[in-house]
Amino acid sequence: MITSLQKDVQKSPVKMTHRISSLVCFSVAHVSTTYVPLLKTAPPRSFDAQDVLVSAMPQDVAFLTTWSFSSSFLNPYSTTYRTLFFFIRQFYRYQLLFCHIFAILLVSLKRITDQLYTERRFENVSTRERNKKGIITMKNLVILGGGYGGMRILLRLLPNQLPEDIQITLLDRVPYHSLKTEFYALAAGTISDSHVRVTFPEHPRLHVKYGEVTGVDINEKLIHIKDEESIMYDDLVIGLGCEDKYHNVPGAKEFTCSIQSIDNARETNQRLNNLPAGATVSIVGAGLSGVELASELHESRPDLQIKIFDRGNHILSAFPEKLSVYVENWFDKNEIEIINNSNITRVEENVLFNNDQPVQSDVVVWTAGIQPNKVIRDLDVEKDGGGRVVLTTQHNLPNDEHVYVVGDCASLPHAPSAQLAEGQAEQIVQVLLKRWKGEAPPTEFPKIKLKGVLGSLGKKEGFGLVAEHPLTGRVPRMLKSGVLWMYKYHNG
Ligand SMILES: Cc1cc2nc3c(=O)[nH]c(=O)nc-3n(C[C@H](O)[C@H](O)[C@H](O)COP(=O)(O)OP(=O)(O)OC[C@H]3O[C@@H](n4cnc5c(N)ncnc54)[C@H](O)[C@@H]3O)c2cc1C
């Protein structure tokens, strides 16, 4: 059934341009493949050489060409013919260059019209309007956050698993995928900003939108974006990651630096690297990110006095004791001060209170806990004790099979990590593909396999837990660099 809505879309000038450019591209491809042997023939040096040209042509073209040569319009002695022949000779001379320029122009034109066509066709048409008119149209999968979870979903669906009637809208506040696992090095100043950025994939049915998501209305199927119009979804994946958790410590939010977002990590970098020689930096929290930040900062600014505060008897309390002791020895050797059994009770400008005792600190960096993104915190759905969203086995909300949550915002049986977000994303893709086909998704999934954790102590040493085996020294550091390289190589 063709409704007025479909006609509007079909009549649109964008679609016309799209069709024309597709036709031109096709024709050029056809002509060039048929006549490439011709182009390889030596260019005719004189009018006599037209026989050579003609003899190299397929029969039908040869006939036309001979006819043209003998017609009055192309009289060999006329100025028109000479001009035309001049251009043909120039074309022969620069044929490769011309072909390249022409091809680039055509491909660009096609990309632009493809994109305009997709946008025009699907963005301004509400799903409800489409459904009311009873037509089968595109569905919009909206992915909030192009982090580890969101990016893995994109990479699995694109380029060729995405059904024809599905388009994707990716929404992120930054125009690239950020490698959050490297933010400690960005903050410390040992790597550049571009090192932690990976471009999002391109696809005619992927629309990437940049903006700050402020809320999700599950009843109306709407995403609210700061200073922009809300957008509709048919299926939604929320992968907005996490933020710092301050455990109600007064002044912690206001007076500490963070490494939980690329923006925060940049600001922290500025604060740390503008410090004068001998200044004191206090890091609150000695989990993986606190430890990596302390060691990397020591490598970047050996002149600074670095203190790391932790609640437990040992740093890295989630790791086997052997690893904690190894890292503690490394810290001792490099004069990074560890303050165990600490309890940060307050933070003020340039002062940290540990068990109510003031510790002068030029910069305090908070790495002492995380909580799901504010958008999730504001969402009225069932959550676990850590504020993460409780999901079904298929990773959707229990009462809404169109809303999925991936990564740090999801309640899963393991501690949040990039690996976990990616493993969960793989399963969400399977569920989506089944549901889009109208089939039942798997009722159970195998446990998400985590390969282990690798941490760095500067650029030369590291530690890790791989297949339950503790590793220390150069090997885990090299493995960490290798994993990062592979990730960027496959996703960049
Ligand atoms: C210093 C550090 C080191 C780490 N090391 C490791 C490690 O070695 N191994 C490991 O497995 N994990 C590690 N992690 C944890 C890992 O980075 C996270 O678990 C992982 O990034 C979670 O992925 P995600 O997809 O849930 O969210 P993220 O990767 O955090 O992505 C969230 C995305 O949402 C966007 N976003 C957030 N809020 C909004 C908004 N309101 N509007 C629009 N866009 C928004 C962000 O820009 C971002 O692109 C580390 C974390 C840190 C901080």
The ligand as an SDF file (V2000), in Angstrom:
LIG
                    3D

 53 58  0  0  0  0  0  0  0  0999 V2000
   41.2590    4.7730   34.5100 C   0  0  0  0  0  0  0  0  0  0  0  0
   40.4200    3.5830   34.1670 C   0  0  0  0  0  0  0  0  0  0  0  0
   41.0450    2.4020   33.8030 C   0  0  0  0  0  0  0  0  0  0  0  0
   40.2620    1.2920   33.4560 C   0  0  0  0  0  0  0  0  0  0  0  0
   40.8860    0.1390   33.0790 N   0  0  0  0  0  0  0  0  0  0  0  0
   40.1600   -0.9030   32.6720 C   0  0  0  0  0  0  0  0  0  0  0  0
   40.7800   -2.0820   32.2060 C   0  0  0  0  0  0  0  0  0  0  0  0
   42.0050   -2.1690   32.1880 O   0  0  0  0  0  0  0  0  0  0  0  0
   40.0050   -3.0950   31.7760 N   0  0  0  0  0  0  0  0  0  0  0  0
   38.6500   -3.0150   31.7760 C   0  0  0  0  0  0  0  0  0  0  0  0
   37.9890   -3.9690   31.3390 O   0  0  0  0  0  0  0  0  0  0  0  0
   37.9990   -1.9160   32.2230 N   0  0  0  0  0  0  0  0  0  0  0  0
   38.7170   -0.8610   32.6870 C   0  0  0  0  0  0  0  0  0  0  0  0
   38.0790    0.2720   33.1290 N   0  0  0  0  0  0  0  0  0  0  0  0
   36.6140    0.3030   33.1910 C   0  0  0  0  0  0  0  0  0  0  0  0
   36.0050    0.5680   31.8090 C   0  0  0  0  0  0  0  0  0  0  0  0
   36.5730    1.7210   31.2560 O   0  0  0  0  0  0  0  0  0  0  0  0
   34.4870    0.7330   31.8980 C   0  0  0  0  0  0  0  0  0  0  0  0
   33.9680   -0.3650   32.5890 O   0  0  0  0  0  0  0  0  0  0  0  0
   33.9110    0.7950   30.4980 C   0  0  0  0  0  0  0  0  0  0  0  0
   34.3330    1.9800   29.8760 O   0  0  0  0  0  0  0  0  0  0  0  0
   32.3820    0.7460   30.5290 C   0  0  0  0  0  0  0  0  0  0  0  0
   31.9120    0.7870   29.2220 O   0  0  0  0  0  0  0  0  0  0  0  0
   30.4650    1.4300   28.8960 P   0  0  0  0  0  0  0  0  0  0  0  0
   30.1470    1.0880   27.4850 O   0  0  0  0  0  0  0  0  0  0  0  0
   29.4860    1.0290   29.9490 O   0  0  0  0  0  0  0  0  0  0  0  0
   30.6410    2.9900   29.0650 O   0  0  0  0  0  0  0  0  0  0  0  0
   31.7930    3.9840   28.6140 P   0  0  0  0  0  0  0  0  0  0  0  0
   32.8800    3.2890   27.9060 O   0  0  0  0  0  0  0  0  0  0  0  0
   32.1330    4.7810   29.8040 O   0  0  0  0  0  0  0  0  0  0  0  0
   31.0330    4.8950   27.5580 O   0  0  0  0  0  0  0  0  0  0  0  0
   29.9980    5.7590   27.9250 C   0  0  0  0  0  0  0  0  0  0  0  0
   29.7450    6.6920   26.7510 C   0  0  0  0  0  0  0  0  0  0  0  0
   28.5950    7.4630   27.0400 O   0  0  0  0  0  0  0  0  0  0  0  0
   28.8450    8.8310   26.7420 C   0  0  0  0  0  0  0  0  0  0  0  0
   28.0010    9.6030   27.6590 N   0  0  0  0  0  0  0  0  0  0  0  0
   27.9730    9.5400   28.9860 C   0  0  0  0  0  0  0  0  0  0  0  0
   27.0150   10.3290   29.4750 N   0  0  0  0  0  0  0  0  0  0  0  0
   26.4390   10.9320   28.4230 C   0  0  0  0  0  0  0  0  0  0  0  0
   25.3600   11.8460   28.2680 C   0  0  0  0  0  0  0  0  0  0  0  0
   24.6850   12.3190   29.3110 N   0  0  0  0  0  0  0  0  0  0  0  0
   25.0190   12.2370   27.0280 N   0  0  0  0  0  0  0  0  0  0  0  0
   25.6790   11.7660   25.9470 C   0  0  0  0  0  0  0  0  0  0  0  0
   26.6910   10.8880   26.0260 N   0  0  0  0  0  0  0  0  0  0  0  0
   27.0530   10.4720   27.2480 C   0  0  0  0  0  0  0  0  0  0  0  0
   30.3290    9.0090   26.9740 C   0  0  0  0  0  0  0  0  0  0  0  0
   30.8430   10.1020   26.2210 O   0  0  0  0  0  0  0  0  0  0  0  0
   30.8800    7.6680   26.5130 C   0  0  0  0  0  0  0  0  0  0  0  0
   31.2020    7.6910   25.1410 O   0  0  0  0  0  0  0  0  0  0  0  0
   38.8360    1.3800   33.4960 C   0  0  0  0  0  0  0  0  0  0  0  0
   38.2200    2.5950   33.8730 C   0  0  0  0  0  0  0  0  0  0  0  0
   39.0040    3.6810   34.2060 C   0  0  0  0  0  0  0  0  0  0  0  0
   38.3260    4.9840   34.5870 C   0  0  0  0  0  0  0  0  0  0  0  0
  1  2  1  0
  2  3  1  0
  2 52  2  0
  3  4  2  0
  4  5  1  0
  4 50  1  0
  5  6  2  0
  6  7  1  0
  6 13  1  0
  7  8  2  0
  7  9  1  0
  9 10  1  0
 10 11  2  0
 10 12  1  0
 12 13  2  0
 13 14  1  0
 14 15  1  0
 14 50  1  0
 15 16  1  0
 16 17  1  0
 16 18  1  0
 18 19  1  0
 18 20  1  0
 20 21  1  0
 20 22  1  0
 22 23  1  0
 23 24  1  0
 24 25  2  0
 24 26  1  0
 24 27  1  0
 27 28  1  0
 28 29  2  0
 28 30  1  0
 28 31  1  0
 31 32  1  0
 32 33  1  0
 33 34  1  0
 33 48  1  0
 34 35  1  0
 35 36  1  0
 35 46  1  0
 36 37  1  0
 36 45  1  0
 37 38  2  0
 38 39  1  0
 39 40  1  0
 39 45  2  0
 40 41  1  0
 40 42  2  0
 42 43  1  0
 43 44  2  0
 44 45  1  0
 46 47  1  0
 46 48  1  0
 48 49  1  0
 50 51  2  0
 51 52  1  0
 52 53  1  0
M  END
$$$$
